[in-house]
Amino acid sequence: MTITELYEKLAEKDFQDYLTGNLFFPAYMYLYDPEKEYEIDQEILNIKKPTPSALQLP
C-alpha cells in the first residue's frame, strides 16, 4: 500500500464509520520498512501539497 492509497482509504466515509467495523480504535497504524523512511516522508509531504486540479473552482 502506498501513502496515497493509505490517504484515500482513510478518507473513505465507510472506513471512518465505526459501525462498519473497519476501524475499532480512533487511530490507524501504518507500518513501513525503516529503510524507506525518507521516501515515506516525501510521499506524506506530497499529499499535503495541493494539486492544480484541487485548486480549480467547481
Helices and strands as residue ranges (DSSP letters): H 3-11, H 13-16, G 18-20, G 34-36, H 37-48, H 52-55
